[in-house]
Amino acid sequence: MSKNLEGKVAVVTGASRGLGRAMAVAFAKAGAKVALVGRDTGKLAETAALCAAAGSEGVAFSADVTSEADVAKVEKDVIAKFGRVDILVNNAGINIRKNVDEFTLDEWNSVIGANLPSAFLLCRAFVPHMKGKGWGRILNMTSIMSHVSLGGRAAYSSSKAGLLGFTKALAMELAPEGICVVGISPGPFATEMNIPLMNNAELNKQFLQKIPMGKWGQPEDIGTLAAYLCSDAAGFITGTDILIDGGWTAQ
Ligand SMILES: NC(=O)c1ccc[n+]([C@@H]2O[C@H](COP(=O)([O-])OP(=O)(O)OC[C@H]3O[C@@H](n4cnc5c(N)ncnc54)[C@H](OP(=O)(O)O)[C@@H]3O)[C@@H](O)[C@H]2O)c1
């Protein structure tokens, strides 16, 4: 991969593992410095080491993205460290798989809170640092569940469909600034979030049957896509959503 993000600073939430870690490493490979946001400081340190091995700097910033105070501190600390932000990836997210009549309000609010208002808080914090430069990239981790759904996904689908709407609205606000806002909608990927499905032989089989390509996605594929969407070559892509799902939504 070329060093086409040299000189850029990227903030990636949920960088302690899974898709966020893969995107952080892909950005580091492309030459960007990366602010790694999450709660698990040990895992963030591991991602920082992977960024260093990929040839650039990754720095951990511990924060709960649902907390307005934590996000305000991350903004202050990232700007103090790097002086700028060019790329923001709203990737942190959670899922609770339950039927609607089994959800407590706290569980419902925790899914919505981690997946939707978090993106608003991060954008409100960092968009002012992107404006006025004529270039910026915001990626929101939506989902195939923004487009289609399954039983037991009401809170998750609601949050991810909301994030898709947020992506389009923010793209309209920021297009005149040269800031592209794009959703990435993964299908099922082999990450910790899906361990309960992958470790259940029957559910694993059901999922593999529903994926036309017959395999779970690999996080590195998301890293490659994210690095492309943040390159100059993708500067006319905004207000849309890229499905990367092995064919799931084409059926
Ligand atoms: N894997 C898939 O198949 C798939 C499919 C579609 C969409 N997605 C979306 O892609 C994103 C990443 O998924 P993943 O599979 O990589 O999940 P994962 O392995 O469970 O990782 C989730 C990440 O989000 C962070 N996070 C969660 N709540 C947070 C909070 N309140 N504050 C700060 N960080 C928080 C976690 O960090 P800490 O624990 O360190 O806080 C972790 O780094 C999510 O938004 C998910 O909904 C995933």
The ligand as an SDF file (V2000), in Angstrom:
LIG
                    3D

 48 52  0  0  0  0  0  0  0  0999 V2000
  -18.0830   -7.4660   13.1170 N   0  0  0  0  0  0  0  0  0  0  0  0
  -19.1340   -7.3530   12.3220 C   0  0  0  0  0  0  0  0  0  0  0  0
  -19.5780   -8.3450   11.7410 O   0  0  0  0  0  0  0  0  0  0  0  0
  -19.7930   -6.0210   12.0950 C   0  0  0  0  0  0  0  0  0  0  0  0
  -20.8000   -5.9560   11.1280 C   0  0  0  0  0  0  0  0  0  0  0  0
  -21.4170   -4.7340   10.9000 C   0  0  0  0  0  0  0  0  0  0  0  0
  -21.0450   -3.6140   11.6160 C   0  0  0  0  0  0  0  0  0  0  0  0
  -20.0750   -3.7120   12.5630 N   0  0  0  0  0  0  0  0  0  0  0  0
  -19.7300   -2.5040   13.3260 C   0  0  0  0  0  0  0  0  0  0  0  0
  -18.3520   -2.2580   13.2510 O   0  0  0  0  0  0  0  0  0  0  0  0
  -17.8940   -1.6780   14.4790 C   0  0  0  0  0  0  0  0  0  0  0  0
  -16.7440   -2.5090   15.0380 C   0  0  0  0  0  0  0  0  0  0  0  0
  -17.1900   -3.8250   15.2410 O   0  0  0  0  0  0  0  0  0  0  0  0
  -16.2340   -5.0020   15.7350 P   0  0  0  0  0  0  0  0  0  0  0  0
  -16.7800   -6.2250   15.1430 O   0  0  0  0  0  0  0  0  0  0  0  0
  -14.8220   -4.6220   15.5420 O   0  0  0  0  0  0  0  0  0  0  0  0
  -16.6140   -5.0030   17.2850 O   0  0  0  0  0  0  0  0  0  0  0  0
  -15.7690   -5.4590   18.5650 P   0  0  0  0  0  0  0  0  0  0  0  0
  -14.7130   -6.4120   18.2240 O   0  0  0  0  0  0  0  0  0  0  0  0
  -16.7870   -5.8460   19.5880 O   0  0  0  0  0  0  0  0  0  0  0  0
  -15.0810   -4.0860   19.0040 O   0  0  0  0  0  0  0  0  0  0  0  0
  -15.8730   -2.9970   19.4080 C   0  0  0  0  0  0  0  0  0  0  0  0
  -14.9710   -1.8280   19.7090 C   0  0  0  0  0  0  0  0  0  0  0  0
  -15.8090   -0.7430   20.1450 O   0  0  0  0  0  0  0  0  0  0  0  0
  -15.2550   -0.2120   21.3400 C   0  0  0  0  0  0  0  0  0  0  0  0
  -16.3130    0.3330   22.1830 N   0  0  0  0  0  0  0  0  0  0  0  0
  -17.5300   -0.2050   22.4350 C   0  0  0  0  0  0  0  0  0  0  0  0
  -18.2060    0.5910   23.2740 N   0  0  0  0  0  0  0  0  0  0  0  0
  -17.3990    1.6430   23.5590 C   0  0  0  0  0  0  0  0  0  0  0  0
  -17.5260    2.7970   24.3830 C   0  0  0  0  0  0  0  0  0  0  0  0
  -18.6310    3.0480   25.0870 N   0  0  0  0  0  0  0  0  0  0  0  0
  -16.5020    3.6700   24.4270 N   0  0  0  0  0  0  0  0  0  0  0  0
  -15.3660    3.4430   23.7180 C   0  0  0  0  0  0  0  0  0  0  0  0
  -15.1840    2.3640   22.9290 N   0  0  0  0  0  0  0  0  0  0  0  0
  -16.1910    1.4830   22.8530 C   0  0  0  0  0  0  0  0  0  0  0  0
  -14.5140   -1.3790   21.9890 C   0  0  0  0  0  0  0  0  0  0  0  0
  -13.4380   -0.8590   22.7380 O   0  0  0  0  0  0  0  0  0  0  0  0
  -13.2240   -0.9920   24.3330 P   0  0  0  0  0  0  0  0  0  0  0  0
  -13.7780   -2.2990   24.7550 O   0  0  0  0  0  0  0  0  0  0  0  0
  -11.7490   -0.8290   24.4830 O   0  0  0  0  0  0  0  0  0  0  0  0
  -13.9440    0.1780   24.8920 O   0  0  0  0  0  0  0  0  0  0  0  0
  -13.9630   -2.1230   20.7650 C   0  0  0  0  0  0  0  0  0  0  0  0
  -12.7210   -1.5870   20.3780 O   0  0  0  0  0  0  0  0  0  0  0  0
  -19.1100   -1.6150   15.3950 C   0  0  0  0  0  0  0  0  0  0  0  0
  -19.7090   -0.3440   15.3150 O   0  0  0  0  0  0  0  0  0  0  0  0
  -20.0400   -2.6590   14.8000 C   0  0  0  0  0  0  0  0  0  0  0  0
  -21.3840   -2.4110   15.0890 O   0  0  0  0  0  0  0  0  0  0  0  0
  -19.4440   -4.8940   12.8180 C   0  0  0  0  0  0  0  0  0  0  0  0
  1  2  1  0
  2  3  2  0
  2  4  1  0
  4  5  1  0
  4 48  2  0
  5  6  2  0
  6  7  1  0
  7  8  2  0
  8  9  1  0
  8 48  1  0
  9 10  1  0
  9 46  1  0
 10 11  1  0
 11 12  1  0
 11 44  1  0
 12 13  1  0
 13 14  1  0
 14 15  2  0
 14 16  1  0
 14 17  1  0
 17 18  1  0
 18 19  2  0
 18 20  1  0
 18 21  1  0
 21 22  1  0
 22 23  1  0
 23 24  1  0
 23 42  1  0
 24 25  1  0
 25 26  1  0
 25 36  1  0
 26 27  1  0
 26 35  1  0
 27 28  2  0
 28 29  1  0
 29 30  1  0
 29 35  2  0
 30 31  1  0
 30 32  2  0
 32 33  1  0
 33 34  2  0
 34 35  1  0
 36 37  1  0
 36 42  1  0
 37 38  1  0
 38 39  2  0
 38 40  1  0
 38 41  1  0
 42 43  1  0
 44 45  1  0
 44 46  1  0
 46 47  1  0
M  CHG  2   8   1  16  -1
M  END
$$$$
